[in-house]
Each structure stands twice: as structure tokens, then as C-alpha cells.
Amino acid sequence: MPILLSDPILAIFCLLCATFFAAGLVRVMINLAVLDHPGHRSAHETPVPKGGGVGVMASFFLFFPLVQDITGHSVLQADVILTAVATALLACVSWADDLYQWPPSIKLVAQCAAAALVIAGGTATAWPTHTYGLGLSLFWLVFITNAVNFMDGLNGLISGCLIVGNLFVAATGAYFGLPDLVWPALMLAGCLCGFLPFNFPKARIFLGDVGSQGCGLLAGTAALYMTRHTIQPSGWVLGPALLFPLIFDVLFTLARRMVAGQPLTQAHRGHIYQVLHRSGMNPVLITLCECGFVLWGGFVAIYVAAQPAIVGACLALPLLVAPQLGWLALAVIRTRRHPVGPW
């Protein structure tokens, strides 16, 4: 008699295939050698191939529909289709930018178009009103896409943080009432796991914009989905809490540069993680700490989930901010002992 495998086993097999397929494509991109030459904001000193995100995105798009079908989740839905089109659009534009270094305005237009497609599929918040919610959703998606891209400047930092975040979503999906996110989260985590060994602790290749912006859009979309579908009163906190280390670093850096009168669109090395690296802190330790902050954000989200929405936000914010202030204080202390020049 033929041996019939259960759906979960088949789905797990597909996840493993996606991981190894992503790793194989990353090897191809290493050999293709589209180089990232060191610049003002770079943490590397010699040219390193970029475009590892091609492997991550291609593997995700190839295996995601299969896993969805195996687990009984249709891909023929407006939100799924338009999110896929939006992510593919942004990934293609970002890969072209990796190759040709397009002006920031073109990338911003592509990000806005991708965000609009996601929202057109119905993935948006209705708070505080439907109309304002659409504008807030557009801003959120563009901001998170850029935040992930800005923070992709140290080996394993973004890929590691996103792996931790996606695994946390998969592990707690039932508690938050988000079963539809479990397998997509596992799929993206698996594809990133195929990339990670080539980037951490020593980088043989970088994600590039194609990976960081594509993953950023998916992360922002998942967070918006949580706000509409969670069964917990403060379940909406989960997405922002997992992304909070990136959000805090980017907001603090933008605010500091604005106060200092520095151009916000100019490449720089003023993010907190970059300053810590420039001060001589071990880059592996920096990455592990950032991943730990993501995990802490997940535990905070669980802690406040059952509270009313406003109470949950009031409880979560100080718990999320406190470790980031400690991280910032460490950067200040280290730069006083090991001067790094202007931030």
C-alpha cells in the first residue's frame, strides 16, 4: 500500500525544500558577483556580493502557494494576490536599484505603489476612522519598508531579527487568533534561514534592497493584518512590538539628524547599531542583542494581549522603550571611551 503523508508533514517538507532552494539561489548570486562596494555608511571594507534577497524572495514565491494549498489556505484571495503582486513589484524595482543605483524618488514611488496595492487588497487598519486608517496604513507600510532597509547594515542583523520575529508569530499564532499567518511566517523564516549562513557571522553576500525592502513590506503587511484579525483586545501590539527595535533606532536617528540640521536622505552611519559597531563592539554581539530585543518585544505583546487596547498600549510602551534607552545609553558611553567622530 502507498504511504500517505499527513498535510503538516508535507508542509514541513516544503519548508525544508524552500530553505535549501533559497540557499542554492544565494550561492548562485554569490557566483554572479554583483558587488556592493564600500561606501560612507558601509560596515565592510572590501567589495561583497549583494542580491542574496533574490534567493529569499524567489524561494518564498515558489513554495508559498504550495504550502498554502497543502495547509488548506487558498491563495486565490484579493489580499493574498495583491500582496504578492506588491511584493514582487517592489522586489523587482529594488533589484534594478541594486544594479543601477536609481534615485531615491523612484524607490519611494515604488514603495508607495506597493503599499497601495496591499491596501487595495483589504489589508489596512480602520483606526481611528476608515479614511484616516487608509492613510495611516500607507504611511506604516512605507515606513516599515524603509526601516528594515535602513537597518540592513550589519551581518545577520535584519535576517536574524526577521527570523526570530516570524518564528514567534508562528509559535503564538493560535493564542493571538492568527492561524492564517503561521505558515507564511514559517515560510519566510525558512527562506531567510537559507540565506543566513552566507551572511552571518561573516558575510559572503548581502541581502541587498531586493531582500530588505521585500521582507520589510511583508513584515509591515503582517502587522496590519494582525490589527484586523487578532482575537485579543491588545493583540494589535504584536506587530509593532516585534519590530520595535528597528522602529526605535530609525525614529531616534531621524529625529537626531533633523535636530542637527543634517539631510535625512543622505547615506550615513549614525544608527545606534552602527555607532556601537564603530566604537569597537563585536558585530556578532550587536546582532544577537538586536534579535534578543525582538524576542523581548514578543513577550511584551503576550503580556499585554488580554488588556483593553489603550491599557495594553500604555503597558507595552515603557516595557519596549526601556531596553532601547539602555541600548542608546551604551552607545553614548562607548563613544565617550572610544570616540567615533560625528554620529
BELJO-V117992 format. One record per residue. RES is the residue in one letter. OMEGA is omega in whole degrees, -180 to 180 (NA if undefined). Layout:
res=<RES	RES>
omega=<OMEGA	OMEGA>
This chain:
res=<M	P	I	L	L	S	D	P	I	L	A	I	F	C	L	L	C	A	T	F	F	A	A	G	L	V	R	V	M	I	N	L	A	V	L	D	H	P	G	H	R	S	A	H	E	T	P	V	P	K	G	G	G	V	G	V	M	A	S	F	F	L	F	F	P	L	V	Q	D	I	T	G	H	S	V	L	Q	A	D	V	I	L	T	A	V	A	T	A	L	L	A	C	V	S	W	A	D	D	L	Y	Q	W	P	P	S	I	K	L	V	A	Q	C	A	A	A	A	L	V	I	A	G	G	T	A	T	A	W	P	T	H	T	Y	G	L	G	L	S	L	F	W	L	V	F	I	T	N	A	V	N	F	M	D	G	L	N	G	L	I	S	G	C	L	I	V	G	N	L	F	V	A	A	T	G	A	Y	F	G	L	P	D	L	V	W	P	A	L	M	L	A	G	C	L	C	G	F	L	P	F	N	F	P	K	A	R	I	F	L	G	D	V	G	S	Q	G	C	G	L	L	A	G	T	A	A	L	Y	M	T	R	H	T	I	Q	P	S	G	W	V	L	G	P	A	L	L	F	P	L	I	F	D	V	L	F	T	L	A	R	R	M	V	A	G	Q	P	L	T	Q	A	H	R	G	H	I	Y	Q	V	L	H	R	S	G	M	N	P	V	L	I	T	L	C	E	C	G	F	V	L	W	G	G	F	V	A	I	Y	V	A	A	Q	P	A	I	V	G	A	C	L	A	L	P	L	L	V	A	P	Q	L	G	W	L	A	L	A	V	I	R	T	R	R	H	P	V	G	P	W>
omega=<179	178	-180	179	179	-179	179	180	177	180	178	177	178	177	179	178	179	180	-178	177	176	179	179	178	178	176	178	-180	175	-180	178	170	167	-165	170	-179	-178	177	-176	-176	-174	174	180	-175	179	180	180	178	175	-179	176	178	176	178	-179	-176	-179	179	179	-178	-179	-172	-178	179	-179	180	177	-180	-179	-176	175	179	-178	174	-179	177	-175	-177	-180	-177	-177	175	178	179	-180	-179	178	178	-178	179	-180	178	-179	178	175	177	175	-178	-169	178	179	178	180	-178	179	179	180	178	179	179	179	179	179	179	179	178	178	-179	178	178	177	179	-178	177	178	-178	-4	172	-178	-178	179	179	178	178	179	179	179	179	-179	-177	179	-180	-178	176	179	180	178	179	-180	-176	179	-177	-180	-174	173	-173	-177	-180	179	180	-179	176	179	-179	-180	177	178	178	180	-177	-175	-177	-179	-179	-179	-179	-176	-177	-179	180	-173	-176	173	179	178	-180	-180	177	179	179	178	176	176	179	-168	-178	180	-176	-175	3	178	-174	169	178	176	175	-173	180	-179	179	-175	-180	177	178	179	178	179	179	179	179	179	179	177	179	-180	-177	-177	-168	-180	178	180	-179	178	179	179	-179	-172	-178	178	-179	179	-179	-170	177	178	-179	-177	-178	-178	-179	179	-178	178	-180	-179	180	179	179	-179	180	180	-179	-175	-177	-178	177	-177	177	-175	175	-176	-179	178	179	178	178	179	179	177	179	-178	-178	177	179	179	-180	-180	178	179	177	177	177	177	179	177	178	177	179	176	180	177	-178	-175	-170	-175	-179	173	-170	-178	179	179	179	-179	178	-174	-172	180	179	179	-177	-173	179	178	175	175	178	178	179	178	179	179	-179	-178	-179	174	179	-179	-175	-178	-176	-179	174	NA>
